[in-house]
Amino acid sequence: MAISISYELLALLFAVALLAGFIDSIAGGGGLLTVPALLAVGIAPQAALATNKLQSCGGSFSASLYFIRRRMVNLSDIKLSILLAFAGSAFGTLLVLHIQADFLRILLPILTISVGLYFLFCPKIGEDDRKRRLSETQFAILAAMVIGFYDGFFGPGAGSFYALAYVTLAGFSLTKATAHTKVLNFTSNIAGLLFFIFSGQVIWIVGLVMLVGQVIGARIGARMVISKGKKLIRPMLIIVSTVMSIKLIWENFF
């Protein structure tokens, strides 16, 4: 797809992606910045979503690699969740090409408000690891695959939903949940990206420039997750959930 974008706009999109990568690695919701930025420079909606998937893969991969190297995530322990998150996202992306997702635009503000309120009014949740409510197999089927499907089908807030699932269903602390969230987030991102590449919608120069910004921002955010832990993650989750809810309500009803 041919599009003319100046170096100044590329620099601006790089900066937006850097900030989004930082936010995304901590609480999710970076797409609140990147998708509107892509649309604002004149990129068509489908191409904007496709290009956004490319650049978001950079951030989620960077954060995932950092957490894995710091031994906060053991891939062999969550291999089924990775597999089913990929399958769910692939199916969701394929399905969204054939049906409208408008009903999710109405439902999503309710879901994101619920996430924010949960962490706001449960201040003790996620402080330490707790007893699992679901086995890894059950979690993979009921949480990883379902949220992966949602990420491929629609997308916004998937990182927050993964984190909430890990805290409530797997009994993880917020820091540990955030680390595992980025791995599944990258998995569902890459599955969706593959379909967008085949459709020819990705604008590569824009996506790759933003990908670099995402990688840098995500690495900074991942370091802060480890050093600041729940003191940083909890307020970020609440803020991102609130902002996302307000934005979606405004877009849907006003």
Secondary structure by P-SEA (a helix, b strand, c coil): cbbbbcaaaaaaaaaaaaaaaaaaacccccccccaaaaaaacccaaaaaaaaaaaaaaaaaaaaaaaaaaccccccccaaaaaaaaaaaaaaaaaaacccaaaaaaaaaaaaaaaaaaaaaacccccccccccccaaaaaaccaaaaaaaaaacccaaaaaaaaaaaccccccaaaaaaaaaaaaaaaaaaaaaaaaaacccccaaaaaaaaaaaaaaaaaaaaaaacccccaaaaaaaaaaaaaaaaaaaccc
